[in-house]
Amino acid sequence: MIKVLIVDDSSLARSILRDFLEDDEQFRVVGEAQNGLEALQKTYILNPDLITMDLEMPVMSGLEAISMIMGDMPTPIVVISVKSSAKIAYEATMKGALEFYSKDVFTLSLDREQRFHIYETLKRISGTGIKRKRLDNGPPLPAGRIKPRPIRAVVIAASTGGPKALMQVFSCLPAHFPVPLITVQHNSSGFDKGFVQWMQGYTSLEVRLAEDHTIPRQGTIYIAPTDTHLIIQGRYLALIGGESVQNQKPAADMLFKSAARTLGAEVVSVVLTGMGSDGAEGTVAIREAGGITIAQDEASALIYGMPKAALETGCVDMVLPLEDIPPRLIALTGIGDL
């Protein structure tokens, strides 16, 4: 049984979340709080396995409460707030929150697959250990496969835990990074513009929401918009519709496969933390096209699902802790334009 504390100043929002959570028999709401201060008090008393946290509340904000909870009594926290708080929601990941959703997600008529995905994410988060033991850096590089060659783009996949992981990667890359970084961060919340604004505060690279028919430039990070697949077509980025892939839209597999078709051996792929297996098929495609493939290691990944799925294909060249990915990208990339 997963004990949940719901924190929101709206009684209606608390009721909606309670009904949603308790529709799955593995969740039990053990308490509710109307502000951050009350959340602190009830966290001490109830010792929940999971906290859902609003951000804009009287007495004490959610951001302040997250900081204090993670400092005194680390507990898995999921932010559930309005879209206008998007930039603050991403900042909450720096304070220790593990995931976030827009409130309106829980007022929609979610289909069975969407509900299942949210429940599974919350279950995985509730079982996440706050302290992690460092493992080794994975298998050695395969001899003879990683040879110097021009690189024209880096494509990246991330999901749960991704915002913080991406921030750590992008903040360590120089402003003159010689190729574009084209990124799919799973985001069904509509927080994509807020993500771009938030990320820009942590990197010297330019961060942009990807637009259709754009020629990607070096030293620029392109973020896939919500509910649209992002692919590479010839010299351009393209936004396309279609069905979800691996229950994701945007899907990293779509981006990776298009990069394999367009760039061949002149691309590097990176699969970061996240649930599910999105990016695994794309990793195979990039490897078969001669490109270089990287996956985050288990010790540094909040959720090891996506990197593990990529690794299990047998097509990952390098398994690296998060801190080693930026210097490896700098070493691998050469100047070039799409």
C-alpha positions as CSV (number, residue, x, y, z in Angstrom):
1,M,0.0,0.0,0.0
2,I,1.3,3.4,-1.0
3,K,0.5,6.1,1.6
4,V,-0.1,9.5,-0.1
5,L,-0.3,13.0,1.4
6,I,-2.2,15.5,-0.9
7,V,-1.1,19.2,-0.5
8,D,-3.3,21.8,-2.2
9,D,-5.2,24.9,-1.0
10,S,-8.2,24.0,-3.2
11,S,-10.6,21.5,-1.6
12,L,-11.9,20.6,-5.1
13,A,-8.4,19.8,-6.4
14,R,-7.7,17.7,-3.3
15,S,-11.0,15.8,-3.9
16,I,-10.2,15.2,-7.6
17,L,-6.8,13.9,-6.8
18,R,-8.1,11.7,-4.0
19,D,-10.7,10.1,-6.3
20,F,-8.1,9.6,-9.0
21,L,-5.5,8.0,-6.7
22,E,-7.9,5.8,-4.8
23,D,-9.3,4.4,-8.0
24,D,-6.2,2.3,-7.9
25,E,-6.2,-0.1,-4.9
26,Q,-2.5,0.3,-4.3
27,F,-2.8,4.0,-3.3
28,R,-4.3,5.1,0.0
29,V,-4.6,8.9,0.8
30,V,-3.6,9.2,4.5
31,G,-3.9,12.9,4.8
32,E,-4.5,16.3,3.1
33,A,-2.8,19.7,3.7
34,Q,-3.9,23.2,2.6
35,N,-0.5,24.8,2.5
36,G,3.2,24.1,2.8
37,L,3.4,24.6,6.5
38,E,0.7,22.1,7.1
39,A,2.4,19.8,4.7
40,L,5.5,19.9,6.8
41,Q,3.6,19.1,9.9
42,K,1.7,16.2,8.4
43,T,4.8,14.7,6.7
44,Y,6.3,14.4,10.2
45,I,3.2,12.8,11.6
46,L,2.0,10.6,8.8
47,N,5.3,9.6,7.2
48,P,3.8,9.2,3.7
49,D,5.4,7.2,0.9
50,L,4.4,9.9,-1.7
51,I,3.5,13.6,-1.5
52,T,1.5,15.5,-4.2
53,M,2.4,19.2,-3.9
54,D,0.7,22.3,-5.3
55,L,3.1,25.3,-5.7
56,E,1.1,28.5,-5.2
57,M,-0.4,28.3,-1.7
58,P,-0.9,30.7,1.2
59,V,1.2,30.6,4.4
60,M,4.0,28.7,2.8
61,S,4.6,28.0,-0.9
62,G,5.0,24.5,-2.3
63,L,8.6,25.4,-3.4
64,E,9.6,26.3,0.1
65,A,7.9,23.2,1.5
66,I,9.7,20.9,-0.9
67,S,13.0,22.4,0.0
68,M,12.3,21.9,3.8
69,I,10.9,18.4,3.4
70,M,13.8,17.2,1.3
71,G,16.3,18.7,3.8
72,D,14.7,17.3,6.9
73,M,12.7,14.2,6.0
74,P,13.3,13.2,2.3
75,T,10.1,11.9,0.7
76,P,9.2,11.3,-2.9
77,I,7.3,14.4,-4.1
78,V,5.3,15.0,-7.3
79,V,4.3,18.5,-8.2
80,I,0.7,19.0,-9.4
81,S,0.1,22.6,-10.3
82,V,-1.3,24.9,-13.0
83,K,0.4,25.6,-16.3
84,S,1.1,29.2,-15.4
85,S,3.4,27.8,-12.7
86,A,5.5,25.9,-15.3
87,K,8.8,27.6,-14.7
88,I,8.4,27.2,-10.9
89,A,7.5,23.5,-11.4
90,Y,10.8,22.9,-13.2
91,E,12.6,24.8,-10.4
92,A,10.9,22.4,-8.0
93,T,12.9,19.6,-9.5
94,M,16.1,21.4,-8.4
95,K,14.6,21.3,-4.8
96,G,14.0,17.6,-5.0
97,A,10.6,17.0,-6.7
98,L,10.7,14.0,-8.9
99,E,7.9,14.6,-11.4
100,F,5.1,17.1,-12.2
101,Y,1.7,17.2,-13.8
102,S,-0.6,20.0,-14.8
103,K,-3.8,19.9,-12.7
104,D,-6.0,19.8,-15.8
105,V,-4.6,16.4,-16.6
106,F,-6.7,15.0,-13.7
107,T,-9.9,16.7,-14.9
108,L,-9.8,15.1,-18.4
109,S,-11.4,11.9,-19.4
110,L,-8.1,9.9,-19.5
111,D,-8.2,6.6,-21.3
112,R,-7.1,3.4,-19.7
113,E,-3.6,3.5,-21.1
114,Q,-3.1,7.1,-19.9
115,R,-4.3,6.3,-16.4
116,F,-2.1,3.2,-16.3
117,H,1.0,5.3,-17.3
118,I,0.4,7.9,-14.5
119,Y,-0.3,5.2,-11.9
120,E,2.9,3.3,-12.9
121,T,4.9,6.5,-12.8
122,L,3.7,7.4,-9.3
123,K,4.3,3.8,-8.1
124,R,7.9,3.9,-9.3
125,I,8.5,7.3,-7.8
126,S,7.1,6.3,-4.5
127,G,9.6,3.5,-4.3
128,T,12.6,5.6,-5.3
129,G,15.4,5.7,-2.8
130,I,16.5,9.3,-2.1
131,K,20.1,8.2,-1.4
132,R,21.8,6.2,-4.1
133,K,25.0,4.1,-4.1
134,R,27.4,4.7,-6.9
135,L,28.0,1.7,-9.2
136,D,30.7,1.3,-11.8
137,N,30.7,3.0,-15.1
138,G,29.4,0.1,-17.2
139,P,31.1,-2.0,-19.8
140,P,34.2,-0.7,-21.6
141,L,34.0,0.9,-25.1
142,P,33.9,-1.7,-27.8
143,A,37.3,-1.8,-29.5
144,G,37.5,-0.2,-32.9
145,R,33.9,1.1,-33.1
146,I,34.3,4.6,-31.7
147,K,36.5,6.2,-34.3
148,P,36.9,9.9,-35.0
149,R,34.3,11.1,-37.5
150,P,32.3,14.3,-38.1
151,I,29.2,14.6,-35.9
152,R,26.3,16.8,-37.1
153,A,23.8,16.4,-34.2
154,V,23.2,15.0,-30.8
155,V,19.7,13.5,-30.2
156,I,18.5,13.0,-26.6
157,A,15.7,11.1,-25.0
158,A,14.5,11.7,-21.4
159,S,11.3,11.2,-19.3
160,T,10.8,11.0,-15.6
161,G,13.7,12.7,-13.8
162,G,14.7,14.2,-17.2
163,P,14.4,17.9,-16.5
164,K,17.1,17.8,-13.8
165,A,19.2,15.3,-15.7
166,L,19.1,17.5,-18.9
167,M,19.9,20.6,-16.8
168,Q,23.0,18.9,-15.5
169,V,24.1,17.9,-19.0
170,F,23.4,21.2,-20.7
171,S,24.9,23.3,-17.9
172,C,28.2,21.6,-18.5
173,L,28.4,22.2,-22.2
174,P,30.1,25.3,-23.6
175,A,28.3,28.0,-25.5
176,H,30.4,27.1,-28.5
177,F,29.3,23.5,-28.5
178,P,29.8,22.6,-32.2
179,V,26.5,20.9,-33.1
180,P,22.7,21.2,-32.3
181,L,21.2,19.1,-29.4
182,I,17.7,17.9,-30.4
183,T,15.8,16.7,-27.4
184,V,12.6,14.8,-26.6
185,Q,11.6,15.2,-23.0
186,H,8.3,13.5,-22.4
187,N,5.9,16.2,-21.4
188,S,2.1,15.7,-21.5
189,S,1.5,18.6,-19.2
190,G,1.8,21.4,-21.7
191,F,4.7,22.8,-19.7
192,D,7.0,22.9,-22.8
193,K,7.4,26.7,-23.0
194,G,8.0,26.9,-19.3
195,F,10.6,24.2,-19.6
196,V,12.5,26.2,-22.3
197,Q,12.4,29.3,-20.1
198,W,13.6,27.4,-17.1
199,M,16.4,25.6,-18.9
200,Q,17.7,28.8,-20.4
201,G,18.6,29.9,-16.9
202,Y,21.0,27.0,-16.4
203,T,23.0,26.9,-19.7
204,S,25.0,29.2,-21.9
205,L,23.6,27.4,-24.9
206,E,20.5,28.8,-26.6
207,V,17.4,26.9,-25.7
208,R,14.4,26.9,-28.2
209,L,11.1,25.2,-28.6
210,A,11.5,23.3,-31.9
211,E,9.5,24.8,-34.8
212,D,8.6,23.2,-38.1
213,H,10.9,23.7,-41.1
214,T,13.8,25.0,-39.0
215,I,17.5,24.5,-39.9
216,P,19.1,23.4,-36.6
217,R,22.1,25.5,-35.6
218,Q,25.2,24.6,-33.6
219,G,25.2,25.6,-29.9
220,T,21.4,25.4,-29.8
221,I,19.1,23.1,-27.8
222,Y,15.9,22.2,-29.5
223,I,13.0,20.9,-27.3
224,A,10.2,18.9,-28.8
225,P,6.8,20.6,-28.2
226,T,4.0,18.8,-26.2
227,D,1.8,16.4,-28.2
228,T,3.8,16.6,-31.5
229,H,6.5,14.3,-32.8
230,L,9.8,16.0,-33.7
231,I,11.9,14.5,-36.5
232,I,14.7,15.4,-38.8
233,Q,13.9,15.7,-42.5
234,G,16.8,16.5,-44.7
235,R,18.4,19.8,-43.5
236,Y,15.3,20.6,-41.4
237,L,13.5,19.9,-38.2
238,A,9.8,18.8,-38.8
239,L,6.8,18.6,-36.5
240,I,4.4,15.9,-37.4
241,G,1.2,14.5,-36.0
242,G,0.2,10.8,-35.9
243,E,-0.4,8.3,-33.2
244,S,1.5,8.1,-29.9
245,V,4.5,5.8,-30.1
246,Q,5.3,3.7,-26.9
247,N,2.5,5.8,-25.4
248,Q,4.5,8.9,-26.0
249,K,4.0,12.0,-28.2
250,P,6.6,13.3,-28.8
251,A,8.5,10.0,-29.0
252,A,12.2,9.7,-28.9
253,D,12.0,6.6,-31.2
254,M,10.6,8.9,-33.9
255,L,13.4,11.4,-33.5
256,F,16.2,8.8,-33.3
257,K,15.0,6.8,-36.3
258,S,14.8,10.0,-38.4
259,A,18.3,10.9,-37.3
260,A,19.5,7.5,-38.3
261,R,18.0,7.9,-41.8
262,T,19.2,11.4,-42.3
263,L,22.6,11.5,-40.6
264,G,23.8,7.9,-40.7
265,A,27.1,7.6,-38.7
266,E,27.3,11.3,-38.1
267,V,25.0,11.4,-35.0
268,V,25.3,10.7,-31.3
269,S,22.2,9.5,-29.3
270,V,21.8,9.7,-25.6
271,V,19.0,7.9,-23.5
272,L,18.5,9.4,-20.1
273,T,16.3,8.5,-17.1
274,G,12.7,7.6,-17.6
275,M,10.0,4.9,-17.5
276,G,9.2,2.6,-20.4
277,S,11.3,1.8,-23.4
278,D,11.1,4.8,-25.7
279,G,14.4,5.3,-27.4
280,A,15.4,1.7,-27.4
281,E,14.2,1.0,-31.0
282,G,15.8,4.3,-32.1
283,T,19.1,3.3,-30.4
284,V,19.1,0.2,-32.6
285,A,18.4,2.3,-35.7
286,I,21.3,4.7,-34.9
287,R,23.7,1.9,-34.2
288,E,22.8,0.1,-37.4
289,A,23.3,3.3,-39.3
290,G,26.8,3.6,-37.8
291,G,26.1,6.3,-35.2
292,I,27.3,6.4,-31.6
293,T,24.9,5.4,-28.8
294,I,25.1,6.4,-25.1
295,A,22.8,5.4,-22.2
296,Q,22.8,6.8,-18.6
297,D,24.0,4.3,-16.0
298,E,21.6,2.8,-13.4
299,A,23.3,4.5,-10.4
300,S,22.7,8.0,-11.6
301,A,19.3,7.5,-13.3
302,L,16.2,8.3,-11.2
303,I,14.2,5.7,-13.2
304,Y,16.3,3.2,-15.1
305,G,13.6,2.0,-17.5
306,M,14.5,3.8,-20.7
307,P,18.3,3.4,-20.4
308,K,17.9,-0.2,-19.4
309,A,15.7,-0.9,-22.4
310,A,18.2,0.7,-24.7
311,L,21.1,-1.3,-23.1
312,E,19.2,-4.6,-23.5
313,T,19.1,-4.1,-27.2
314,G,22.8,-4.8,-27.3
315,C,23.3,-1.6,-29.3
316,V,24.6,0.8,-26.7
317,D,28.2,1.8,-27.1
318,M,28.7,3.6,-23.8
319,V,27.0,3.3,-20.4
320,L,28.0,6.4,-18.4
321,P,27.1,8.2,-15.2
322,L,25.3,11.4,-15.8
323,E,28.3,13.6,-14.8
324,D,30.5,11.8,-17.5
325,I,28.1,12.4,-20.4
326,P,28.9,16.1,-21.1
327,P,32.7,15.7,-21.3
328,R,32.1,12.6,-23.5
329,L,29.8,14.6,-25.9
330,I,32.5,17.4,-26.0
331,A,35.1,14.8,-26.9
332,L,33.0,13.1,-29.6
333,T,31.6,16.1,-31.4
334,G,33.2,18.0,-34.3
335,I,32.1,21.2,-36.0
336,G,29.5,20.7,-38.6
337,D,26.0,21.8,-39.7
338,L,23.0,19.7,-40.7
